[in-house]
Amino acid sequence: MYVIRTDKLKNRIYITLGAIETGEGEKLVAGIKAETAALTPGFACVSDITRFAVLDPREAVWADQALKSLADAGMTRAVRVTGQKVEYRETREKYGYTVGLAETMEDADRILDRP
């Protein structure tokens, strides 16, 4: 299960990941590519991974494809929502964008709303 939505005013994509079943990974990557086409390069991503699980180990390969497609489309910042209290700090991922962690979606939005 996953949900993808965009906010064109904030130039942001929101991805909520649940239990990913067989065949869903490829659809997720295609959905990300379709949704990011409406955003401007330099966009940010909020991904809620609080309920994320891969039910079929063969589906794990899509995770890297999803991250690469976001970077290729122009994502420069990401915040992952973990559902756990965390101290915010950013690190650089292998595809060149920065990523941080947040407890809630609201926290992630506040982080990204700051310059």
Backbone as a ProteinNet text record, in pm:
[ID]
protein_1_A
[PRIMARY]
MYVIRTDKLKNRIYITLGAIETGEGEKLVAGIKAETAALTPGFACVSDITRFAVLDPREAVWADQALKSLADAGMTRAVRVTGQKVEYRETREKYGYTVGLAETMEDADRILDRP
[TERTIARY]
82.9	0	88.9	53	124.1	29	60.8	-15.1	86.9	65	152	63.5	107.1	37	140.8	103.8	194.6	125	206	161.3	242.6	179	251	292.3	212.3	248	375.6	389.7	510.5	620.4	587.1	682.1	734.8	637.5	669.5	589.6	652.4	584	576.8	462.6	439.4	416.5	493.2	481.6	460.7	349.3	321.8	335.5	424.1	451.4	398.3	322.5	275.9	342.7	265.5	316.6	315.1	431.3	444.8	435.8	335.5	311.8	372.2	370.8	426	364.3	450.8	405.6	384.7	379.3	353.7	475.3	594.6	715.1	729.3	707.4	717.3	611.7	491.3	383.4	416.6	478.9	519	618.1	719.2	819.9	753	663.2	591.6	507.3	444	364.3	449	566	657.6	699.4	733.5	774.4	661.2	539.5	424.6	399.6	405.3	376.6	487.2	612.1	721	725.5	663.3	659.5	587.6	501	425.6	500.2	616.3	692	809.9	861	975.2	1103.6	1211.1	1337.5	1373.9	1425.4	1451.7	1344.3	1250.9	1141	1191.9	1105.1	1135.7	1038.4	1075.5	994	977.2	853.5	824.6	779.7	849.8	810.3	781.1	658.5	614.9	644.1	741	781.6	743	649	612.6	553.9	486.3	424.6	484.9	601.7	665	715.5	685.7	736.7	734.9	832.3	836.1	797	680.6	630	694.1	741.5	806.2	949.3	1049.4	1189	1230.4	1166.6	1199.4	1159.7	1074.6	1028.9	1129.3	1230.5	1325.8	1403.7	1418.7	1498.3	1437.8	1307.8	1242.9	1281.9	1322.1	1351.8	1459.7	1568	1675.2	1627.7	1546	1491.7	1405.3	1328	1243.2	1328.6	1432.4	1520.4	1591.4	1637.8	1706.3	1610.5	1488.4	1392.7	1358.4	1350.3	1326.8	1443.5	1565.3	1684.2	1693.7	1668.8	1675.7	1572.3	1458.3	1352.3	1380.3	1483.7	1521.7	1500.2	1475.1	1459.3	1592	1588.4	1710.8	1709.3	1588.5	1577.6	1468.5	1488.4	1388.3	1385.3	1268	1253.4	1173.6	1225.7	1157.4	1089.3	962	882.8	890.4	939.2	963.1	861.5	788	696.1	766.2	895.8	974	1038	1051.3	1116	1262.2	1303.7	1440.6	1495.7	1625.6	1691.9	1720.4	1678.1	1690.5	1834.1	1879.6	2007	1996.6	2064.2	2060.5	2188.9	2174	2289	2270.6	2378.5	2371.5	2362.8	2265	2245.6	2331.8	2342.4	2430.3	2389.2	2262.7	2218.6	2226.9	2288.7	2319.9	2224.8	2108.6	2015.2	2039.7	1986.4	1998.8	1872.1	1889	1775.4	1787.7	1671.8	1664.6	1550	1536	1429.9	1340	1212.1	1115.8	1021.1	959.5	865.4	730.3	681.3	548.2	553.4	444.7	433.3	436.7	372.3	370.8	511.6	588.6	727.9	807.6	785.4	856.9	823.8	697.1	658.3	722.7	723.4	786.8	934.9	1001.4	1144.3	1165.2	1084.2	1100.7	1051.6	962.7	913.8	1019.3	1117.3	1227.4	1323.6	1381.2	1477.9	1605.1
-116	0	124.4	219.6	346.1	454.1	577.6	693.1	798.6	857	963.8	1084.8	1200.7	1324.7	1435.7	1539.9	1654.1	1781.2	1877	2012.3	2102.4	2148.9	2229.2	2364.6	2421.8	2551.9	2541.2	2432.7	2412.5	2342.2	2297.4	2222.9	2102	2018.4	1908.9	1784.2	1668.9	1541.3	1472.7	1410.5	1337.7	1191.6	1104.6	961.3	891.9	821.2	743	596	527.7	386.9	298.4	195.9	94.7	-37.1	-143.7	-275.7	-288	-300.4	-311.5	-458.8	-490.2	-628.3	-655.9	-780.8	-822.3	-740.5	-683.1	-604.7	-457.4	-415.6	-275.1	-185.3	-237.6	-156.6	-90.3	-166.1	-112.3	-4.7	-26.9	71.9	198.8	182.7	297.6	384.6	323.5	398.3	471.8	405.9	469.9	586.7	569.8	677	796.4	770.2	878.1	955.8	884.2	951.1	1037	987	1063	1187.8	1174.9	1288.4	1393.7	1351.7	1450.1	1530.8	1480	1553.6	1687.6	1698.4	1821.9	1920.2	1879.5	1965.1	2029.6	2136	2208.3	2151.3	2134.6	2089.4	2175.3	2109.6	2175	2140.7	2051	2014.7	1933	1922.5	1845	1728.1	1630.3	1510	1483.4	1453.2	1403.9	1259.7	1167.9	1027.1	974.8	926	870.1	720.5	679.4	538.9	471.8	532.2	478.9	337.9	305.2	172	93.4	135	74.6	-65.8	-156.9	-293.8	-349.4	-430.2	-499.5	-644.1	-684.7	-818.9	-925.2	-885.8	-978.8	-930.1	-1003.5	-958.8	-923.4	-982.2	-950.6	-807.9	-746.7	-610.5	-505.2	-544.4	-449.7	-372	-425.2	-358.3	-224.7	-208.2	-84	33.5	8.9	119	210.3	152.5	233	301.8	232.6	292.6	414.7	405.7	518.7	638.2	614	723.6	787	704.1	756.5	836.4	789.3	863	997.6	1005.7	1134.4	1229.1	1179.1	1262.5	1305.6	1213	1245.5	1350.4	1351.8	1448.5	1586.6	1597.3	1728	1748.6	1640.6	1655.8	1697.6	1796.9	1841.6	1819	1805.3	1781.5	1678.9	1600.4	1502.5	1494.8	1466.7	1439.6	1310.5	1217.2	1090.1	1096.2	1063.6	1062.7	923.2	916.2	786.6	751.7	851.3	826.1	821.3	845.2	844.3	980	1017.9	1144.7	1136.3	1234.5	1235.9	1377.8	1386.5	1516.8	1538.2	1652.7	1675	1705.4	1637	1667.4	1614.6	1681.3	1641.4	1569.8	1471.9	1404.3	1403.1	1383.1	1378.4	1232.5	1204.6	1069.9	1048.4	924.7	892.1	957.9	997.5	1063.7	1215.9	1267.6	1409.4	1498.7	1450.5	1534.9	1518.6	1611.4	1601	1538.9	1462.8	1396.6	1410.8	1429.1	1436.5	1350.8	1343.1	1263.8	1354.4	1318.4	1392.6	1292.9	1335.2	1247.4	1240.9	1354.2	1361	1431.3	1418.5	1488.7	1639.5	1684.6	1828.1	1878.8	1799.9	1837.1	1844.8	1748.1	1746.5	1870.9	1907.2	2028.2	2153	2161.6	2278.4	2286.8	2174.2	2171.2	2221.3	2170.9	2207.7	2348.7	2401.4	2538.2	2642.1	2600.9	2691.8	2700.8	2819.4	2833.1	2752.9
0	0	0	-81.7	-84	-134.1	-99	-145.5	-188.1	-305.3	-355.3	-384.2	-338	-373.7	-386.1	-458	-473.2	-428.2	-388.4	-357.8	-449.2	-556.2	-655.2	-599.5	-507.6	-449.1	-366.5	-292.3	-212.1	-291.6	-413.1	-496.2	-418.1	-375.3	-285	-322.5	-307.9	-324.4	-187.8	-161.6	-36.8	-70.8	-7.4	-32.3	102.3	114.8	234.8	197.2	268.2	238.3	349.5	311.1	405.3	371.4	380.2	344.9	192.2	133.1	-12.2	-51	-130.8	-171.1	-308.6	-347.8	-476.5	-589.5	-673	-786.8	-760.9	-635.3	-604.2	-621.7	-605.2	-615.8	-751	-855.2	-991.1	-1015.2	-963.9	-977.7	-899.4	-784.4	-703.7	-779.4	-839	-915.1	-1031.2	-1101.8	-1212.7	-1162.1	-1047.2	-988.5	-949.3	-894.1	-857.3	-981.4	-1087.3	-1211.3	-1266.8	-1261.8	-1313.4	-1229.4	-1098.7	-1010.3	-1012.8	-1021.7	-1021.7	-1151.2	-1256.3	-1383	-1367.3	-1266.8	-1243.9	-1153.9	-1101.9	-1010.2	-1082.6	-1021.1	-1074.6	-1013.7	-1091.1	-1031.8	-911.3	-808.2	-681.3	-579	-616.8	-527.2	-408.3	-306.8	-186.9	-175.8	-95.6	-75.8	73	112.6	247.3	229.9	291.7	283.1	423.4	440.6	568.6	565.5	646.5	649.3	780.6	855.1	986.6	979	870	855.3	738.3	695.6	578.4	607.3	515.8	521.6	379.9	347.5	218.8	246.1	196.4	223.7	136	19.4	-74.3	-95	-46.4	-58	-200.6	-301.1	-440.4	-476.2	-396.1	-422.5	-374.1	-300.3	-242.6	-348.2	-467.5	-570.3	-613	-598.8	-641.6	-554	-428.9	-337.2	-393.5	-443	-500.8	-628.7	-707.4	-829.6	-796.6	-688.7	-648.4	-607.6	-528.8	-485.5	-605	-696.9	-814.8	-902.9	-918.8	-1002.6	-941.2	-808.7	-742.6	-767.8	-750.9	-773.4	-919.2	-1011.1	-1153.7	-1193.2	-1124.2	-1155.5	-1096.8	-1009.6	-957	-808.8	-732.9	-588	-525.9	-437.2	-371	-220.2	-160.9	-16.6	9.5	114.8	156	307.8	359.5	502.5	515.1	592.2	616.7	752.8	754.3	877.3	936.8	1062.6	1126.1	1234.5	1284.8	1395.1	1529.6	1530.8	1654.4	1675.5	1800.9	1833.3	1790.5	1710.6	1659.4	1665.7	1676.7	1666.7	1518.9	1466.5	1323.3	1283.8	1181.4	1116.1	974.4	884.3	744.3	706.3	617.5	558.8	407.4	336.3	190.1	146.4	61.2	8	-115.9	-160.2	-272.4	-403.2	-415.7	-539.1	-530.8	-424	-417.6	-341.1	-302.8	-227.2	-77.3	1.1	146.5	203	310.7	375	526	588.8	733.8	783	914.1	975.7	1057.8	1066.2	1146.8	1212.2	1321.8	1391.7	1320.9	1270.6	1210.3	1074.5	999	870.6	893.8	998.7	1029.7	1058.5	1133.3	1161	1030.6	942.2	814.4	732.8	728	654.6	715	847.7	913.1	877.6	876.4	840.7	699	606.6	466.2	435.6	518.5	497.9	535	615.4	650	532.6	511.4	401	424
[MASK]
+++++++++++++++++++++++++++++++++++++++++++++++++++++++++++++++++++++++++++++++++++++++++++++++++++++++++++++++++++

